Amino acid sequence: MATTVGGVVKEGRVVPDSPLPEGARVEIVLPDTPPNISPELQGELDAWDRASAEALNLVERLAREGEADDAR
C-alpha cells in the first residue's frame, strides 16, 4: 500500500514533512495547481524567508569578521 508524505522544495531539494526510511524508493508527483494560501499566510511565509536570508547574511558577515580578527 502506498504512503503519501508531503514536503516542499527548498534550494532545489525535496524536503519531506516527516522522515523517510533510508533507501526508500520515492516518486515525486507535482499537483496541477499550487495549494490555496491566504494572502495573510503568504505574507507571513515571505517575511520568514526574508528573515532567514537576513539571519544567514548576518552569520556569514560575523564569521568573516571573526576570520579577519584571527588573522591579526
N, CA, C and O atoms as CSV, one atom per row, in Angstrom:
chain,resi,resn,atom,element,x,y,z
A,1,MET,N,N,0.840,-1.175,0.000
A,1,MET,CA,C,0.000,0.000,0.000
A,1,MET,C,C,0.887,1.241,0.000
A,1,MET,O,O,1.874,1.291,0.734
A,2,ALA,N,N,0.555,2.234,-0.803
A,2,ALA,CA,C,1.337,3.454,-0.907
A,2,ALA,C,C,1.089,4.370,0.285
A,2,ALA,O,O,-0.005,4.401,0.847
A,3,THR,N,N,2.115,5.104,0.654
A,3,THR,CA,C,2.027,6.104,1.714
A,3,THR,C,C,2.306,7.453,1.096
A,3,THR,O,O,3.240,7.595,0.307
A,4,THR,N,N,1.514,8.440,1.442
A,4,THR,CA,C,1.725,9.783,0.927
A,4,THR,C,C,2.406,10.622,1.996
A,4,THR,O,O,1.935,10.709,3.131
A,5,VAL,N,N,3.518,11.238,1.620
A,5,VAL,CA,C,4.247,12.138,2.508
A,5,VAL,C,C,4.399,13.456,1.773
A,5,VAL,O,O,4.948,13.498,0.672
A,6,GLY,N,N,3.921,14.521,2.371
A,6,GLY,CA,C,4.063,15.842,1.764
A,6,GLY,C,C,5.463,16.392,1.986
A,6,GLY,O,O,6.275,15.805,2.701
A,7,GLY,N,N,5.718,17.496,1.376
A,7,GLY,CA,C,7.014,18.145,1.542
A,7,GLY,C,C,7.080,19.409,0.715
A,7,GLY,O,O,6.104,19.794,0.071
A,8,VAL,N,N,8.231,20.052,0.733
A,8,VAL,CA,C,8.451,21.268,-0.041
A,8,VAL,C,C,9.807,21.171,-0.730
A,8,VAL,O,O,10.663,20.378,-0.338
A,9,VAL,N,N,9.984,21.980,-1.748
A,9,VAL,CA,C,11.277,22.089,-2.407
A,9,VAL,C,C,11.990,23.285,-1.802
A,9,VAL,O,O,11.457,24.394,-1.790
A,10,LYS,N,N,13.196,23.056,-1.302
A,10,LYS,CA,C,13.995,24.119,-0.694
A,10,LYS,C,C,15.391,24.039,-1.288
A,10,LYS,O,O,16.068,23.016,-1.182
A,11,GLU,N,N,15.806,25.114,-1.906
A,11,GLU,CA,C,17.115,25.181,-2.553
A,11,GLU,C,C,17.308,24.023,-3.540
A,11,GLU,O,O,18.392,23.450,-3.647
A,12,GLY,N,N,16.225,23.696,-4.260
A,12,GLY,CA,C,16.300,22.677,-5.292
A,12,GLY,C,C,16.224,21.245,-4.800
A,12,GLY,O,O,16.372,20.316,-5.595
A,13,ARG,N,N,15.997,21.040,-3.507
A,13,ARG,CA,C,15.913,19.690,-2.953
A,13,ARG,C,C,14.554,19.487,-2.308
A,13,ARG,O,O,13.984,20.414,-1.732
A,14,VAL,N,N,14.042,18.275,-2.407
A,14,VAL,CA,C,12.766,17.945,-1.784
A,14,VAL,C,C,13.011,17.675,-0.301
A,14,VAL,O,O,13.840,16.840,0.061
A,15,VAL,N,N,12.281,18.390,0.546
A,15,VAL,CA,C,12.374,18.206,1.994
A,15,VAL,C,C,11.032,17.655,2.464
A,15,VAL,O,O,10.034,18.376,2.457
A,16,PRO,N,N,10.993,16.377,2.876
A,16,PRO,CA,C,9.720,15.790,3.302
A,16,PRO,C,C,9.262,16.347,4.644
A,16,PRO,O,O,10.071,16.791,5.459
A,17,ASP,N,N,7.949,16.316,4.858
A,17,ASP,CA,C,7.377,16.786,6.118
A,17,ASP,C,C,7.656,15.822,7.271
A,17,ASP,O,O,7.578,16.220,8.433
A,18,SER,N,N,7.972,14.586,6.976
A,18,SER,CA,C,8.313,13.612,8.010
A,18,SER,C,C,9.472,12.756,7.495
A,18,SER,O,O,9.670,12.646,6.286
A,19,PRO,N,N,10.235,12.151,8.407
A,19,PRO,CA,C,11.401,11.354,7.982
A,19,PRO,C,C,11.007,10.177,7.091
A,19,PRO,O,O,9.942,9.581,7.252
A,20,LEU,N,N,11.877,9.866,6.168
A,20,LEU,CA,C,11.694,8.715,5.287
A,20,LEU,C,C,12.745,7.675,5.620
A,20,LEU,O,O,13.860,8.027,6.005
A,21,PRO,N,N,12.410,6.396,5.479
A,21,PRO,CA,C,13.407,5.366,5.771
A,21,PRO,C,C,14.537,5.399,4.742
A,21,PRO,O,O,14.303,5.637,3.557
A,22,GLU,N,N,15.743,5.162,5.200
A,22,GLU,CA,C,16.913,5.145,4.328
A,22,GLU,C,C,16.713,4.119,3.221
A,22,GLU,O,O,16.304,2.987,3.479
A,23,GLY,N,N,17.002,4.517,1.999
A,23,GLY,CA,C,16.893,3.622,0.852
A,23,GLY,C,C,15.492,3.490,0.284
A,23,GLY,O,O,15.276,2.714,-0.647
A,24,ALA,N,N,14.535,4.235,0.827
A,24,ALA,CA,C,13.152,4.149,0.324
A,24,ALA,C,C,13.094,4.651,-1.112
A,24,ALA,O,O,13.728,5.649,-1.456
A,25,ARG,N,N,12.343,3.965,-1.934
A,25,ARG,CA,C,12.107,4.425,-3.303
A,25,ARG,C,C,10.960,5.411,-3.246
A,25,ARG,O,O,9.956,5.153,-2.583
A,26,VAL,N,N,11.092,6.526,-3.924
A,26,VAL,CA,C,10.056,7.551,-3.904
A,26,VAL,C,C,9.683,7.955,-5.319
A,26,VAL,O,O,10.452,7.764,-6.261
A,27,GLU,N,N,8.507,8.508,-5.450
A,27,GLU,CA,C,8.029,9.050,-6.712
A,27,GLU,C,C,7.489,10.439,-6.400
A,27,GLU,O,O,6.665,10.601,-5.499
A,28,ILE,N,N,7.941,11.419,-7.125
A,28,ILE,CA,C,7.506,12.789,-6.892
A,28,ILE,C,C,6.449,13.138,-7.927
A,28,ILE,O,O,6.693,13.060,-9.131
A,29,VAL,N,N,5.279,13.520,-7.448
A,29,VAL,CA,C,4.171,13.906,-8.312
A,29,VAL,C,C,3.785,15.332,-7.944
A,29,VAL,O,O,3.384,15.596,-6.811
A,30,LEU,N,N,3.903,16.241,-8.889
A,30,LEU,CA,C,3.546,17.640,-8.630
A,30,LEU,C,C,2.058,17.835,-8.859
A,30,LEU,O,O,1.512,17.350,-9.850
A,31,PRO,N,N,1.392,18.547,-7.943
A,31,PRO,CA,C,-0.035,18.815,-8.151
A,31,PRO,C,C,-0.234,19.742,-9.351
A,31,PRO,O,O,0.658,20.507,-9.717
A,32,ASP,N,N,-1.413,19.660,-9.949
A,32,ASP,CA,C,-1.708,20.502,-11.107
A,32,ASP,C,C,-1.747,21.983,-10.749
A,32,ASP,O,O,-1.371,22.832,-11.556
A,33,THR,N,N,-2.196,22.285,-9.553
A,33,THR,CA,C,-2.294,23.681,-9.119
A,33,THR,C,C,-1.631,23.827,-7.763
A,33,THR,O,O,-1.638,22.890,-6.966
A,34,PRO,N,N,-1.058,24.993,-7.492
A,34,PRO,CA,C,-0.453,25.211,-6.176
A,34,PRO,C,C,-1.541,25.250,-5.100
A,34,PRO,O,O,-2.698,25.541,-5.402
A,35,PRO,N,N,-1.179,24.963,-3.860
A,35,PRO,CA,C,-2.176,24.991,-2.791
A,35,PRO,C,C,-2.716,26.404,-2.593
A,35,PRO,O,O,-2.022,27.390,-2.840
A,36,ASN,N,N,-3.956,26.483,-2.146
A,36,ASN,CA,C,-4.550,27.791,-1.864
A,36,ASN,C,C,-4.003,28.305,-0.540
A,36,ASN,O,O,-4.167,27.674,0.504
A,37,ILE,N,N,-3.359,29.447,-0.600
A,37,ILE,CA,C,-2.797,30.076,0.598
A,37,ILE,C,C,-3.372,31.479,0.672
A,37,ILE,O,O,-3.377,32.217,-0.314
A,38,SER,N,N,-3.852,31.837,1.849
A,38,SER,CA,C,-4.412,33.175,2.014
A,38,SER,C,C,-3.308,34.215,1.850
A,38,SER,O,O,-2.143,33.926,2.125
A,39,PRO,N,N,-3.657,35.416,1.408
A,39,PRO,CA,C,-2.652,36.476,1.272
A,39,PRO,C,C,-1.922,36.745,2.592
A,39,PRO,O,O,-0.730,37.052,2.591
A,40,GLU,N,N,-2.636,36.630,3.712
A,40,GLU,CA,C,-2.006,36.863,5.012
A,40,GLU,C,C,-0.919,35.824,5.287
A,40,GLU,O,O,0.188,36.159,5.709
A,41,LEU,N,N,-1.260,34.542,5.037
A,41,LEU,CA,C,-0.283,33.477,5.256
A,41,LEU,C,C,0.881,33.614,4.292
A,41,LEU,O,O,2.031,33.430,4.692
A,42,GLN,N,N,0.613,33.932,3.033
A,42,GLN,CA,C,1.700,34.103,2.073
A,42,GLN,C,C,2.618,35.232,2.501
A,42,GLN,O,O,3.837,35.125,2.366
A,43,GLY,N,N,2.043,36.323,3.019
A,43,GLY,CA,C,2.861,37.434,3.516
A,43,GLY,C,C,3.745,37.001,4.668
A,43,GLY,O,O,4.909,37.394,4.748
A,44,GLU,N,N,3.189,36.184,5.567
A,44,GLU,CA,C,3.982,35.695,6.697
A,44,GLU,C,C,5.097,34.770,6.219
A,44,GLU,O,O,6.223,34.865,6.707
A,45,LEU,N,N,4.804,33.875,5.275
A,45,LEU,CA,C,5.836,32.985,4.734
A,45,LEU,C,C,6.940,33.784,4.052
A,45,LEU,O,O,8.122,33.476,4.209
A,46,ASP,N,N,6.555,34.815,3.291
A,46,ASP,CA,C,7.548,35.666,2.634
A,46,ASP,C,C,8.428,36.374,3.666
A,46,ASP,O,O,9.639,36.490,3.479
A,47,ALA,N,N,7.812,36.847,4.756
A,47,ALA,CA,C,8.572,37.517,5.819
A,47,ALA,C,C,9.567,36.557,6.464
A,47,ALA,O,O,10.698,36.946,6.755
A,48,TRP,N,N,9.159,35.301,6.693
A,48,TRP,CA,C,10.072,34.306,7.261
A,48,TRP,C,C,11.234,34.036,6.307
A,48,TRP,O,O,12.372,33.886,6.750
A,49,ASP,N,N,10.960,33.971,4.997
A,49,ASP,CA,C,12.036,33.760,4.025
A,49,ASP,C,C,13.036,34.905,4.078
A,49,ASP,O,O,14.247,34.686,4.074
A,50,ARG,N,N,12.514,36.143,4.129
A,50,ARG,CA,C,13.410,37.308,4.196
A,50,ARG,C,C,14.220,37.300,5.488
A,50,ARG,O,O,15.418,37.579,5.476
A,51,ALA,N,N,13.563,36.979,6.604
A,51,ALA,CA,C,14.255,36.946,7.897
A,51,ALA,C,C,15.349,35.882,7.894
A,51,ALA,O,O,16.439,36.108,8.420
A,52,SER,N,N,15.058,34.721,7.301
A,52,SER,CA,C,16.057,33.654,7.238
A,52,SER,C,C,17.256,34.090,6.419
A,52,SER,O,O,18.398,33.839,6.805
A,53,ALA,N,N,17.009,34.740,5.295
A,53,ALA,CA,C,18.103,35.211,4.444
A,53,ALA,C,C,18.923,36.272,5.169
A,53,ALA,O,O,20.152,36.272,5.088
A,54,GLU,N,N,18.252,37.172,5.874
A,54,GLU,CA,C,18.961,38.219,6.607
A,54,GLU,C,C,19.789,37.623,7.739
A,54,GLU,O,O,20.914,38.060,7.983
A,55,ALA,N,N,19.240,36.632,8.429
A,55,ALA,CA,C,19.980,35.982,9.514
A,55,ALA,C,C,21.219,35.278,8.972
A,55,ALA,O,O,22.291,35.359,9.572
A,56,LEU,N,N,21.079,34.587,7.839
A,56,LEU,CA,C,22.222,33.909,7.239
A,56,LEU,C,C,23.290,34.918,6.834
A,56,LEU,O,O,24.478,34.690,7.061
A,57,ASN,N,N,22.876,36.025,6.240
A,57,ASN,CA,C,23.840,37.061,5.855
A,57,ASN,C,C,24.586,37.587,7.075
A,57,ASN,O,O,25.795,37.811,7.015
A,58,LEU,N,N,23.866,37.788,8.194
A,58,LEU,CA,C,24.494,38.272,9.415
A,58,LEU,C,C,25.502,37.263,9.940
A,58,LEU,O,O,26.612,37.644,10.313
A,59,VAL,N,N,25.148,35.995,9.978
A,59,VAL,CA,C,26.061,34.958,10.464
A,59,VAL,C,C,27.307,34.895,9.591
A,59,VAL,O,O,28.420,34.798,10.107
A,60,GLU,N,N,27.129,34.951,8.272
A,60,GLU,CA,C,28.283,34.899,7.366
A,60,GLU,C,C,29.174,36.121,7.550
A,60,GLU,O,O,30.399,36.004,7.519
A,61,ARG,N,N,28.569,37.294,7.741
A,61,ARG,CA,C,29.360,38.509,7.950
A,61,ARG,C,C,30.150,38.415,9.244
A,61,ARG,O,O,31.330,38.762,9.275
A,62,LEU,N,N,29.509,37.947,10.316
A,62,LEU,CA,C,30.205,37.805,11.591
A,62,LEU,C,C,31.342,36.791,11.487
A,62,LEU,O,O,32.392,36.971,12.105
A,63,ALA,N,N,31.139,35.733,10.713
A,63,ALA,CA,C,32.199,34.742,10.512
A,63,ALA,C,C,33.382,35.364,9.786
A,63,ALA,O,O,34.532,35.121,10.151
A,64,ARG,N,N,33.111,36.158,8.766
A,64,ARG,CA,C,34.203,36.835,8.035
A,64,ARG,C,C,34.943,37.791,8.952
A,64,ARG,O,O,36.171,37.861,8.920
A,65,GLU,N,N,34.196,38.534,9.776
A,65,GLU,CA,C,34.828,39.462,10.709
A,65,GLU,C,C,35.685,38.712,11.722
A,65,GLU,O,O,36.765,39.173,12.093
A,66,GLY,N,N,35.198,37.547,12.172
A,66,GLY,CA,C,35.976,36.731,13.109
A,66,GLY,C,C,37.249,36.222,12.473
A,66,GLY,O,O,38.289,36.162,13.128
A,67,GLU,N,N,37.182,35.850,11.198
A,67,GLU,CA,C,38.381,35.382,10.488
A,67,GLU,C,C,39.379,36.518,10.352
A,67,GLU,O,O,40.586,36.311,10.482
A,68,ALA,N,N,38.873,37.730,10.086
A,68,ALA,CA,C,39.777,38.887,9.963
A,68,ALA,C,C,40.437,39.182,11.295
A,68,ALA,O,O,41.618,39.530,11.335
A,69,ASP,N,N,39.695,39.050,12.390
A,69,ASP,CA,C,40.256,39.276,13.730
A,69,ASP,C,C,41.326,38.225,14.039
A,69,ASP,O,O,42.363,38.543,14.621
A,70,ASP,N,N,41.067,36.960,13.644
A,70,ASP,CA,C,42.035,35.897,13.896
A,70,ASP,C,C,43.320,36.109,13.114
A,70,ASP,O,O,44.395,35.717,13.568
A,71,ALA,N,N,43.218,36.727,11.942
A,71,ALA,CA,C,44.397,36.939,11.098
A,71,ALA,C,C,45.285,38.050,11.646
A,71,ALA,O,O,46.451,38.149,11.265
A,72,ARG,N,N,44.761,38.872,12.520
A,72,ARG,CA,C,45.580,39.993,13.067
A,72,ARG,C,C,46.552,39.539,14.085
A,72,ARG,O,O,47.301,40.351,14.629
